[in-house]
Amino acid sequence: MNPLTVLYLYLLFSISTLLSINLFTLGLHFLLAIILIIYKKQYLENFIKLNQVYLIYLPLTGFLFFCISFFITSKPILEVILEVAFATFRILITINIMSLYIVQTKSDDIIIAIRSIWYRLKLNWRLIDQFLLFLEMTIRFFPSFQNQWMNLERSQKALSISNNKRKIKNIKHIANDIPGFIILNLEKTETITDVMTMRGYGENIPRSIFPFIKYSILDFGIAIISLIIIFGVHGIAKI
């Protein structure tokens, strides 16, 4: 299945969850989410790590929402509790679904799929091609920049340079390091750009791509059928 189709299905499921207005549709989405998580059990460890922070975040937001509703509105306390629980549950399902998508999908696949469609269209729009190149380079080199920053922090800790326990001092110290770090990476970026220019990279618009990910009729059919199913489920729920 095309990566864009997979992204479309996850986003459609998340939007459908947020639009659920009764217990039937919400329960159906919850059941489907559980089935999907069990089906993707090979990603369960990373999925749990990614969702640990929400075990604290969601109860706090639910409590805040309850306090606001209780003091501002004149609704009965039981109705407020049900509304808070319903809203929190919808957000929980949405977060879990998109977290599952994140742990199993590579960002490069999305860019390659978009570039494949753009290459198939054969449109000589340099601006769009350069924008896709910018996204591709950003996704590709961001992990490298992140590792460089982590190595910088480790080396400073080893030299006892950044062992301040006070957060304000740490923030000031990091703020002093950021300009030099940015300049260093800008110089590396300029070197990479010069090498790409000398090799004639990007002279032909649109650029060719490998591997080419085809967007097939099956992908289009899945997208249409899933949209019809979502409209049907919500339509039945309103009856």
Secondary structure, 3 states (H helix, E strand, C coil): CCHHHHHHHHHHHHHHHHCCCCHHHHHHHHHHHHHHHHHCHHHHHHHHHHHCCHHHHHHHHHHHHHHHHHHHCCCCHHHHHHHHHHHHHHHHHHHHHHHHHHHHCCHHHHHHHHHHHHHHHCCCCHHHHHHHHHHHHHHHHHHHHHHHHHHHHHHHHHCCCCCCCCHHHHHHHHHHHHHHHHHHHHHHHHHHHHHHHHCCCCCCCCCCCCCCCCCCHHHHHHHHHHHHHHHHHHHHHHC
